Structures are given as C-alpha cells and as structure tokens.
C-alpha cells in the first residue's frame, strides 16, 4: 500500500493509528520498521513548518490519537443525550504545549463524526455564550410578538382579524422563529466560533490535553507542510470558506398526547381540532393538551380561546384574543429562562448543520 492509499484510512483504522504513531517516532528520531511510512513522515517532521513554530526535533512527544477523554455536560447529541466520552482532538502532544491535530491530504475531516458531532458543537457554543444569545433570542420573541399585536390590534381597541386569521398567525409563529434563528446563527461570528470548536474541542473536554491548539496540515506527498494556530483568524476564515458552513432549523413533528404525529404543526392540526368534537371535549383526550411542548401549549390555549369567541361581548372577545397571544409569548420567554437548549426543545426546532466535512488544511 502506498502512502496515498494509506492515509485515506487515517483516524478510522489501525493503519491510521500506525501512521500517527510513526510521526511520534519520527519526532523522537526513533527507528521505524515500515520504511514507506518513515519516508513520508520524515518529509513532514524535518520541514520548515516545525522550525517556524519553534518546535525542536527531537521532541518530547505523546501520542493521544487513539485515546478517549471525558466530555463536559455542554455536549449533547442529536437525540438530546449527553455524550460522556469522545476521541481526543489532539493527535500528538509535542513539548508539553503543542497539542496538534493531524490533517493530511486534500480530503481530511473537519470532524470525525460529521453531522452527529456538529450538533454537539452547536450546543456547546450556545451553552457557553448563553447570556449573549439569550438576549438576542429574547429580542426575536419581542419583535415577533409586537408584529403580531400590530397586525391584529392596530394599536387601538378594535380587533382587525378573523378567527381563521388567528389560527393562521398562531401556526406561523414557529416559522417566524425558524427564519430569525437562521439569521442569528448564520452570523459570521457564530460561524467562526463553530469552526474553532470543531477543530479544538475547547468546550467539549474537561481536561486540557485533548483540546487541540494547532493543526498540522500537509499534502499526501509530504511536499507541502503547514502548522496552523487554531486561534489564527485568517486560518479559521479559510477553513470556513472551504467548509461552506450553513445552519438552518427544521421543525420537529407535531405531538399529540406526547406522541409524534409525523406532521409539522399547522393548519392540519387545527382542522383536526375543528372536525373532531371528541378531540375538543372528551375527557379522554385531555392529555392532548399537555404543555410539554409548544404545539400542545398552543392547542390548549386555543381551546379556551374558541370558547371565549362564542361570547357576544366584543370588548371581552378583544381582551381574550390579546391574552391568547400574550400567554403564548410569555410561555416562550419563561422557557428561554431555562436555557437556549431547553427553549429550542420546547418550541420543537432542530438545528440542521450543513458543511463540507472533508477539506484541505494546507
């Protein structure tokens, strides 16, 4: 097997581990039995890149590429479960302070676990910038609330809509959030934080060792070798450009009685509510209005509003409509106080993170 064929298995096989171990041996100037690996490795370890970084050879090197470390509570997977252990981002620890992640060839992975790991990265960033992003989301909530109030109340004491329009606007609330959250999390600052965390694992690991602070990128023939500092904004922007990172939100399926229907919350749910009297009135179906998620909360509140709309007192109807939307947005604000992850789970919006996971790092 030649070097090119060999490296395509990097980090996924015993051969990949053998290659990383050969770099460690080379940095220590130890003998390597596999001459083809030794030849490729020597091109890397004696390059000018290490000299420019002030890394001396022979070096004090520890191989961490095949080790797993404890993960902080910041990381949750796509199912919302906390990840307990994960592979080190640092492949080799050189002279105690250079925690290097190895990326070789034109198709090296940004993250070993791809989109599954990306959810953990997203959750870790919003957890560690909770105060900043909570303020931004609170502004989104208030902006959507104000726009709806203007649409229906017109700043006066006269209701400007129909019952069908109330239903339509209620179902659109989640759509409004999808749009505004996508703008928030596609901000260049958030994307830079995302790439940094993807490469380093700074918020991921409890101890320092597995947190990478440098990236060793090189061509498969060993002729181009570069060592990048993960805090170098120019390097991060170049990675960001190549990954073409984009973040969107998709709506979780609507739940009834705690069970997913497979459908997004919307007109189909209101039709179900209107067309099935038992669904509205039967004591057996009261569990349908549990407030463990946003969809069910709206249905519960709408049930009460429907009864209020049958009253003849127009002023009372007006106040009930105002109260209906007020309770919806007040519930959202209450959930945001419990944390952004909790808020997103309650409203039923799942981050969809798209990116090129295999790029060049040299």
C-alpha positions as CSV (number, residue, x, y, z in Angstrom):
1,X,0.0,0.0,0.0
2,X,1.4,3.4,-0.9
3,X,1.3,6.5,1.3
4,X,-1.8,8.0,-0.5
5,X,-3.8,4.8,-0.2
6,X,-2.6,4.5,3.4
7,X,-3.7,7.9,4.6
8,X,-7.3,7.8,3.3
9,X,-7.9,5.4,6.2
10,X,-6.5,7.9,8.7
11,X,-8.3,8.0,12.1
12,X,-10.6,5.2,11.1
13,X,-8.3,2.2,11.1
14,X,-5.3,0.6,12.7
15,X,-3.3,1.8,9.7
16,X,-4.3,5.4,10.5
17,X,-3.2,4.9,14.1
18,X,0.1,3.4,12.9
19,X,0.7,6.5,10.7
20,X,0.2,8.9,13.6
21,X,2.4,6.8,15.8
22,X,5.1,7.0,13.1
23,X,5.0,10.8,13.3
24,X,5.6,10.5,17.0
25,X,8.5,8.1,16.4
26,X,9.9,10.5,13.8
27,X,9.7,13.5,16.1
28,X,11.6,11.4,18.7
29,X,14.0,10.3,16.0
30,X,13.2,6.7,16.7
31,X,13.6,3.8,14.3
32,X,10.5,2.9,12.3
33,X,10.2,-0.6,10.7
34,X,7.9,0.5,7.9
35,X,10.2,2.3,5.6
36,X,7.4,3.7,3.4
37,X,5.8,5.4,6.4
38,X,9.2,6.6,7.7
39,X,10.0,8.2,4.3
40,X,6.7,10.1,4.2
41,X,7.0,11.0,7.9
42,X,10.5,12.4,7.6
43,X,9.3,14.8,4.9
44,X,6.9,16.2,7.4
45,X,8.8,16.3,10.7
46,X,12.0,17.9,9.3
47,X,10.2,20.6,7.4
48,X,10.5,24.3,7.9
49,X,7.0,24.4,9.3
50,X,8.2,23.0,12.6
51,X,11.1,25.3,12.7
52,X,8.8,28.3,12.2
53,X,6.7,27.2,15.1
54,X,9.8,26.9,17.3
55,X,9.2,23.1,17.7
56,X,12.5,21.4,18.2
57,X,13.3,17.9,17.0
58,X,13.9,15.5,18.6
59,X,10.9,16.4,20.7
60,X,9.0,15.3,23.8
61,X,6.0,13.7,22.2
62,X,3.0,11.9,23.5
63,X,0.5,10.1,21.2
64,X,-3.1,10.8,22.0
65,X,-4.8,9.9,18.7
66,X,-6.2,6.6,19.9
67,X,-7.3,7.8,23.3
68,X,-10.8,8.9,24.6
69,X,-11.4,11.5,27.3
70,X,-14.3,12.7,29.5
71,X,-16.7,15.1,27.9
72,X,-18.3,18.1,29.6
73,X,-22.1,18.4,30.0
74,X,-22.1,21.0,27.2
75,X,-22.2,18.4,24.6
76,X,-25.5,16.7,23.6
77,X,-26.0,14.5,20.6
78,X,-28.9,14.8,18.1
79,X,-31.2,12.9,20.5
80,X,-30.5,15.3,23.3
81,X,-28.4,12.8,25.2
82,X,-25.2,13.9,26.9
83,X,-22.0,12.4,25.4
84,X,-19.8,11.0,28.1
85,X,-16.5,10.2,26.3
86,X,-15.0,11.1,22.9
87,X,-11.8,10.7,20.9
88,X,-9.2,13.3,21.6
89,X,-8.9,16.3,19.2
90,X,-5.2,16.3,19.9
91,X,-3.4,13.6,18.0
92,X,0.1,14.3,19.2
93,X,1.3,16.4,22.2
94,X,4.6,17.9,21.4
95,X,6.9,19.5,24.0
96,X,4.0,19.7,26.5
97,X,2.3,22.7,25.0
98,X,1.8,22.0,21.3
99,X,-1.5,20.0,21.1
100,X,-1.5,19.1,17.4
101,X,-4.4,17.7,15.3
102,X,-3.2,15.9,12.2
103,X,-4.9,16.7,8.9
104,X,-3.4,15.2,5.8
105,X,-4.3,15.4,2.1
106,X,-7.0,17.3,0.1
107,X,-9.8,15.5,1.9
108,X,-9.2,15.5,5.6
109,X,-12.1,15.6,8.0
110,X,-13.1,18.7,9.9
111,X,-14.9,16.4,12.4
112,X,-14.6,12.6,12.6
113,X,-18.3,12.1,13.4
114,X,-19.5,14.6,10.9
115,X,-23.1,15.9,11.4
116,X,-23.6,14.0,14.6
117,X,-20.7,15.8,16.2
118,X,-21.8,19.1,14.7
119,X,-24.9,19.1,16.9
120,X,-22.7,18.8,19.9
121,X,-20.5,21.7,18.7
122,X,-23.7,23.8,18.2
123,X,-25.0,23.0,21.7
124,X,-21.6,23.7,23.3
125,X,-21.3,27.2,21.8
126,X,-24.8,28.3,22.7
127,X,-24.2,26.9,26.2
128,X,-21.0,28.8,26.7
129,X,-22.5,32.0,25.2
130,X,-25.8,31.6,26.9
131,X,-26.2,35.2,28.1
132,X,-25.3,36.7,24.8
133,X,-27.6,34.5,22.6
134,X,-30.4,34.5,25.2
135,X,-30.6,38.3,24.9
136,X,-30.7,38.0,21.1
137,X,-33.5,35.4,21.2
138,X,-35.5,37.5,23.7
139,X,-35.3,40.3,21.2
140,X,-36.6,38.0,18.5
141,X,-39.5,36.9,20.7
142,X,-40.5,40.5,21.5
143,X,-40.2,41.5,17.8
144,X,-42.5,38.7,16.6
145,X,-44.9,39.5,19.4
146,X,-45.0,43.2,18.5
147,X,-45.6,42.5,14.8
148,X,-48.5,40.2,15.6
149,X,-50.1,42.7,18.0
150,X,-49.8,45.4,15.4
151,X,-51.3,43.1,12.8
152,X,-54.4,42.3,14.9
153,X,-54.8,45.2,17.2
154,X,-53.6,48.2,15.1
155,X,-52.7,50.0,18.3
156,X,-56.3,50.5,19.2
157,X,-59.2,48.7,20.8
158,X,-60.6,47.1,17.7
159,X,-59.7,43.6,16.6
160,X,-58.6,43.6,12.9
161,X,-58.8,39.9,12.0
162,X,-61.0,36.9,11.7
163,X,-60.9,33.6,13.6
164,X,-59.3,31.9,10.7
165,X,-56.6,34.6,10.7
166,X,-55.9,33.9,14.3
167,X,-55.3,30.2,13.6
168,X,-53.1,31.1,10.6
169,X,-51.0,33.5,12.6
170,X,-50.6,31.1,15.5
171,X,-49.3,28.4,13.3
172,X,-46.8,30.8,11.7
173,X,-45.1,31.7,15.0
174,X,-42.7,28.7,14.7
175,X,-42.0,29.7,11.1
176,X,-41.1,33.2,12.1
177,X,-38.7,31.7,14.6
178,X,-37.1,29.4,12.0
179,X,-36.3,32.5,9.8
180,X,-35.0,34.7,12.6
181,X,-32.9,32.0,14.2
182,X,-31.3,31.1,10.9
183,X,-30.2,34.7,10.6
184,X,-28.8,34.7,14.1
185,X,-26.8,31.5,13.8
186,X,-25.5,32.2,10.3
187,X,-23.8,35.3,11.6
188,X,-20.0,35.3,10.8
189,X,-19.1,35.5,14.5
190,X,-21.1,32.3,15.3
191,X,-19.6,30.5,12.3
192,X,-16.0,31.4,13.4
193,X,-16.8,30.0,16.9
194,X,-18.3,26.9,15.3
195,X,-15.1,26.2,13.2
196,X,-12.8,26.8,16.2
197,X,-14.8,24.5,18.4
198,X,-14.9,21.8,15.7
199,X,-11.1,21.8,15.4
200,X,-10.2,22.3,19.1
201,X,-12.9,20.8,21.3
202,X,-12.3,23.6,23.7
203,X,-15.8,23.4,25.2
204,X,-16.0,19.7,24.7
205,X,-13.4,18.2,27.0
206,X,-13.0,18.6,30.8
207,X,-9.2,18.5,30.8
208,X,-6.7,20.4,28.5
209,X,-4.8,17.5,26.9
210,X,-7.4,16.5,24.3
211,X,-8.1,20.1,23.3
212,X,-6.1,20.9,20.2
213,X,-4.5,24.3,19.7
214,X,-2.7,23.6,16.4
215,X,-3.4,21.9,13.2
216,X,-0.7,20.1,11.2
217,X,-1.8,20.0,7.5
218,X,0.2,18.5,4.7
219,X,-0.1,17.2,1.2
220,X,-0.1,13.5,0.6
221,X,3.3,13.6,-1.0
222,X,4.7,15.4,2.0
223,X,6.0,18.4,-0.1
224,X,3.6,20.9,1.4
225,X,3.6,21.1,5.2
226,X,1.8,23.8,7.3
227,X,1.2,24.2,11.0
228,X,-1.7,26.5,11.9
229,X,-2.7,28.1,15.2
230,X,-6.4,27.4,15.8
231,X,-6.7,31.0,17.2
232,X,-5.4,32.4,13.9
233,X,-8.5,34.2,12.4
234,X,-7.1,34.0,8.9
235,X,-6.7,30.3,9.1
236,X,-10.2,29.9,10.6
237,X,-11.8,32.1,7.9
238,X,-10.1,30.0,5.2
239,X,-11.5,26.8,6.7
240,X,-14.9,28.4,7.0
241,X,-14.8,29.3,3.3
242,X,-13.9,25.8,2.3
243,X,-16.5,24.1,4.5
244,X,-19.3,26.3,3.2
245,X,-21.0,26.1,6.6
246,X,-24.7,26.8,6.7
247,X,-27.2,26.5,9.6
248,X,-30.9,26.1,9.2
249,X,-33.7,24.9,11.5
250,X,-36.3,22.3,10.9
251,X,-39.5,21.8,12.8
252,X,-39.9,18.7,14.9
253,X,-43.1,16.8,14.1
254,X,-46.2,17.9,16.0
255,X,-47.0,15.9,19.1
256,X,-50.5,14.9,20.3
257,X,-50.8,13.2,23.7
258,X,-47.0,13.1,23.9
259,X,-46.7,11.2,20.7
260,X,-45.3,12.5,17.4
261,X,-47.8,12.7,14.5
262,X,-45.2,12.9,11.8
263,X,-46.6,16.2,10.7
264,X,-45.5,19.8,11.2
265,X,-47.7,22.0,13.4
266,X,-50.1,23.9,11.2
267,X,-53.5,24.0,9.6
268,X,-53.8,20.2,9.6
269,X,-53.8,20.3,13.4
270,X,-56.4,23.0,13.6
271,X,-58.6,21.1,11.1
272,X,-58.2,18.0,13.3
273,X,-59.3,20.2,16.3
274,X,-62.3,21.6,14.5
275,X,-63.5,18.5,12.7
276,X,-63.4,16.1,15.7
277,X,-65.7,17.2,18.5
278,X,-64.4,14.4,20.7
279,X,-60.8,15.7,20.3
280,X,-62.0,19.0,21.7
281,X,-64.3,17.9,24.5
282,X,-63.7,14.3,25.6
283,X,-62.1,13.9,29.0
284,X,-60.1,11.0,27.5
285,X,-58.4,13.4,25.1
286,X,-57.4,16.0,27.7
287,X,-53.9,14.6,27.6
288,X,-53.7,16.0,24.1
289,X,-53.2,19.4,25.7
290,X,-50.3,18.7,27.9
291,X,-47.9,21.7,27.8
292,X,-44.6,19.8,27.4
293,X,-44.1,21.3,24.0
294,X,-45.1,24.4,22.1
295,X,-47.6,22.8,19.8
296,X,-49.6,21.3,22.6
297,X,-49.5,24.5,24.5
298,X,-51.0,26.5,21.6
299,X,-53.7,23.9,21.2
300,X,-54.5,24.1,24.9
301,X,-54.7,27.9,24.8
302,X,-56.8,27.8,21.6
303,X,-59.3,25.5,23.2
304,X,-60.0,28.2,25.8
305,X,-60.0,31.0,23.1
306,X,-62.5,29.1,21.0
307,X,-64.9,29.0,23.9
308,X,-64.4,32.7,24.5
309,X,-65.0,33.6,20.9
310,X,-68.6,32.3,21.2
311,X,-69.4,35.1,23.7
312,X,-71.3,38.2,22.4
313,X,-69.4,40.8,24.3
314,X,-67.0,42.3,21.7
315,X,-64.8,44.0,24.3
316,X,-64.4,40.8,26.2
317,X,-63.5,38.9,23.0
318,X,-60.9,41.6,22.1
319,X,-59.2,41.1,25.5
320,X,-59.3,37.3,25.2
321,X,-57.5,37.5,21.9
322,X,-54.9,39.8,23.4
323,X,-54.5,37.4,26.3
324,X,-54.2,34.4,23.9
325,X,-51.1,35.8,22.2
326,X,-49.7,37.2,25.4
327,X,-49.8,33.8,27.1
328,X,-48.1,32.2,24.0
329,X,-45.2,34.6,24.1
330,X,-45.0,34.7,27.9
331,X,-44.6,30.9,27.8
332,X,-41.8,31.2,25.3
333,X,-40.0,33.8,27.5
334,X,-40.4,31.5,30.5
335,X,-38.8,28.6,28.6
336,X,-35.9,30.7,27.4
337,X,-35.0,31.5,31.0
338,X,-34.3,27.7,31.4
339,X,-31.6,27.9,28.7
340,X,-31.5,28.1,24.9
341,X,-31.3,24.3,24.5
342,X,-34.4,23.9,26.6
343,X,-36.1,26.7,24.6
344,X,-35.3,25.0,21.3
345,X,-36.5,21.6,22.6
346,X,-39.7,23.2,23.8
347,X,-40.5,25.0,20.6
348,X,-39.5,22.0,18.6
349,X,-36.8,23.5,16.3
350,X,-33.9,21.3,15.5
351,X,-30.6,22.8,14.1
352,X,-29.7,21.4,10.7
353,X,-26.0,21.9,10.1
354,X,-24.7,21.6,6.6
355,X,-21.0,21.7,5.7
356,X,-18.2,20.1,3.6
357,X,-16.6,17.8,6.2
358,X,-13.6,16.8,4.0
359,X,-11.3,19.7,3.0
360,X,-7.6,20.6,2.7
361,X,-5.8,22.1,5.7
362,X,-2.6,23.1,3.8
